[in-house]
Amino acid sequence: MLTVTRTSRLTGIERSRSLPITQAQLDQWASGDLIQNVFPDLSLDDREFIMTGVTADEWDEYMGDE
C-alpha cells in the first residue's frame, strides 16, 4: 500500500488515499506509461484520483451523470 496525495483539479482540496500500488508503479506512470497498463487492477475512480485528484463524489457533484 502506498499513500497518494493529490490536489483536486475541480475543487483545489488536497486529499490522501492509501492505494494497493508501489512507488515503482507510480514512477512508471509518471514517466509516461498509460495508467490503465500500469494499474490494471485499480478502479476507474482510483485511477482518476491518481491523475487529477478528483474523487467520485466530486465528479458526480460537478459533472453530473454525463
C-alpha positions as CSV (number, residue, x, y, z in Angstrom):
1,M,0.0,0.0,0.0
2,L,1.2,3.5,-0.8
3,T,-0.4,6.7,0.3
4,V,-1.0,9.0,-2.6
5,T,-1.7,12.7,-2.0
6,R,-3.3,14.8,-4.7
7,T,-5.0,18.2,-5.1
8,S,-8.3,18.1,-6.9
9,R,-8.4,19.9,-10.2
10,L,-12.0,20.6,-9.6
11,T,-12.0,22.0,-6.0
12,G,-8.4,22.6,-5.1
13,I,-8.9,20.3,-2.0
14,E,-5.9,18.2,-1.1
15,R,-6.7,14.6,-0.2
16,S,-4.7,11.4,0.5
17,R,-5.7,7.8,-0.3
18,S,-4.0,4.6,0.6
19,L,-3.9,2.5,-2.6
20,P,-2.6,-1.0,-3.3
21,I,0.2,0.2,-5.6
22,T,4.0,0.6,-5.4
23,Q,6.2,3.6,-5.8
24,A,7.8,1.9,-8.8
25,Q,4.4,1.7,-10.5
26,L,3.7,5.4,-9.7
27,D,7.1,6.3,-11.2
28,Q,6.4,4.2,-14.3
29,W,3.1,6.0,-14.8
30,A,4.8,9.4,-14.2
31,S,7.3,8.7,-16.8
32,G,4.7,8.2,-19.5
33,D,3.2,4.7,-19.4
34,L,-0.6,4.5,-19.8
35,I,-2.3,4.5,-16.4
36,Q,-4.5,1.5,-17.4
37,N,-1.4,-0.5,-18.2
38,V,0.4,0.3,-15.0
39,F,-2.6,-0.1,-12.7
40,P,-4.9,-2.6,-14.4
41,D,-6.4,-3.7,-11.0
42,L,-7.3,-0.3,-9.8
43,S,-10.9,1.0,-10.2
44,L,-11.6,3.8,-12.6
45,D,-12.2,6.1,-9.6
46,D,-8.8,5.3,-8.2
47,R,-7.1,5.9,-11.5
48,E,-8.9,9.3,-11.8
49,F,-7.8,10.2,-8.3
50,I,-4.1,9.5,-9.2
51,M,-4.3,11.5,-12.4
52,T,-6.4,14.5,-11.3
53,G,-7.1,14.3,-7.6
54,V,-10.8,14.3,-8.3
55,T,-12.9,11.9,-6.3
56,A,-16.0,10.0,-7.4
57,D,-18.2,12.3,-5.2
58,E,-16.7,15.4,-6.7
59,W,-17.1,14.0,-10.2
60,D,-20.8,13.4,-9.6
61,E,-21.3,16.8,-8.0
62,Y,-19.6,18.8,-10.6
63,M,-20.1,16.8,-13.8
64,G,-23.4,15.1,-13.1
65,D,-24.3,11.8,-14.7
66,E,-23.0,12.6,-18.1
